[in-house]
Amino acid sequence: MVQKFGGTSVADATKIRNAAARAVAVHREGHQVVLVVSARGKKTDELVGLAAEITDTPPAREMDVLLSTGEQETIALASMAIQSLGVSAMSFTGGQLGITTDGSHSKARIRSIDTGRIQAALEAGQIVVAAGFQGYDEHGNITTLGRGGSDLTATALAAVLRADVCEIFTDVEGVYTTDPRVVAEARKIEKIAYEEMLELASLGAGVMHSRSIEFAKKYHVPIRVRPALGEGEGTLITALDDQTAPVVTGVALVKSESRVTLLDLPDRPGVMDQIFTQMEERKIPIDMVVQDVGSGGVAEVSFSVPEAELAETLTAAERAVEVLGQGRVVSGTNLSKVSVVGIGMSRHTGVAALMFRTLADAGINIGIVTTSEIKISVLVDRDRSVDAVRAIHKAFALHEEITAEPAVGVRREVGSASIAADAETEDATVRGLAGMEDIVVSEVRLDDLQSRVTFSNVPDRPGVLADLFEAVAEGAVVVDMIVQNVSQQGRANVSFTVLRSDLDRCLLLGREVSETWPNCELSFEKEIAKISVTGIGLRTHTSVGRVMFRALAEQGANISLINTSEVRFSAVVAGDAGKPAVEKVAAAFGLKAR
């Protein structure tokens, strides 16, 4: 078993002894134990502060040498504590653990782990006390793994040692349906899927960092998040069946978001390639990518970024417009992103409708909408974001042990295609990686059975989306991608995709609702092609979007809709462009299209 204790859980001698006692208890039950620890409490902040007193520009290499001493202190103390309880233990730094990384100081990625010394210690009956957060590069330099690094060390060791489970001990009881500080009725989740946890981690759920979840999913490591100072079983993060999982598992809030919109762009192949290239060069983590269907030769693209990244993002966007030779950039601030996540969404048509109706009833207007197979995200005014989370949590009855399915819409007997690639294909991809943290793009797939529906000049007010998607849901129409861009002069455009067999029914239902919206225009494209790239950790590797969109540009395929998630990037192109485009994208990732 691998057990990991974070900084607050080893902050002083008493807590270190508690961690040691946990490891000893498991060892005495007959398990081999690896105990991974972080630097104590505020130790890292103290070291950073000391460096700042010396120089305003500390070299990255020396900062890694300095920061790694925090874990070195803890492993020695924890090893002493274990030995004082009568069990043999040995402490290991990252280098002694055999963790080799690339040379990116402060944000290194794991290449490989040589388990020889660890295995020898375990077979000798010792508890291995491992320093989290660190490794060494090919030149023997100390490196650190960046944010969430100790969790990453724990899951990586669990993977290479084929541990039964990786226990992450924290100062909370487990993973909750939302932040208990925002919703007092938030409930601890007993089990959660890797994909759901990936989304929640990327959406600001602070229990674990997404890199460690990527690793766990990639190498099939069950993770149990448990309280360090209690006996609770916490939350198990593992593979789950989307047909038995709850429709919605959690609600997430990212408080400090900004929006960047590129208007009047040329509606031609290559536009998204240029935008993503500029963002990748600056390592900007863009999210909620929304592209409107082009009209009159021009298109519009919006995306959200963390507020701290806004200035750099605007520079990149202006550069993209300059290269494209057309367009203008505007931005919005004081925004928050609210998302519902659940791998069971595919079973029911009413999830989006219930979310939109709940926000409308609370008088909360929606700025941008994006969806994936397991997530619906909306951008709202920041001063109403907490109200939005509370209302949505209540509407989906997430405080209940067994959550009811939405009253609006209908249940589907058969879910959509799995959100993950075929397990055998994914495993083969993982085995072929040069580095353990390399990106996994395991599948490129074509879906040519959908149609696109667009409502233009929709009134930008609460309740409009709710009216539309309630009608569609009640008509048993299955909606896949939903895209709403930012409104202009009080009007917005909404596009979504449906099965081609549902198109006529959808148009009939949508037209009836939209008749009450003056000047609204309904259009559709019967034959479209949706090209999806599936993998693990797509959003933490900024090159995925660039590679995908460049391949589409080289093929001459124009993009009309986009959505992104932690495990899948999708783009809609014209139906007749689908087959050659998917083959081009697959080739760019070294795969065969499916």
Protein Blocks (a to p, Z undefined) as FASTA:
>chain_A
ZZdddfklmmbmklmmmmmmmmmmmmmnopacddddddehjlmmmmmmmmmmmpmbdcfk
lmmmmmmmmmmmmmmmmmmmmmmnopacddddfklnopacdfbehiaccfbdcfklmmmm
mmnopacdddehiacdfkopacdebehklmmmmmmmmmmnopabdcdddfbfbdcfbdfk
lmmmbccdfbdcfklmmmmmmnopakbcfklmmmmmmnopacddddfkbcbebjaddddd
fklgcfblbdcddfbacddddehiacdehklmmmmmmmmmnopacehiacdddeehiacd
dddddfklmmmmmmmmmmmmmmnopacddddehiacdddddfklmmpcklmmmmmmmmmm
nopacfbdcddfkbccddddfklmmmmmmmmmmmnopmbmbdcddfedcddfbdcddfbd
cfklmmmmmmmpmbfkbccdfbdcddfkbccdddehiacdehjlmmmmmmmmmnopacfb
dcddddeehiacddddddfklmmmmmmmmmmmmmmmghiacdddfbacddddddehklmm
mklmmmmmmmmmmnopacfbdcddfkbccddddfklmmmmmmmmmmmnopacZZ
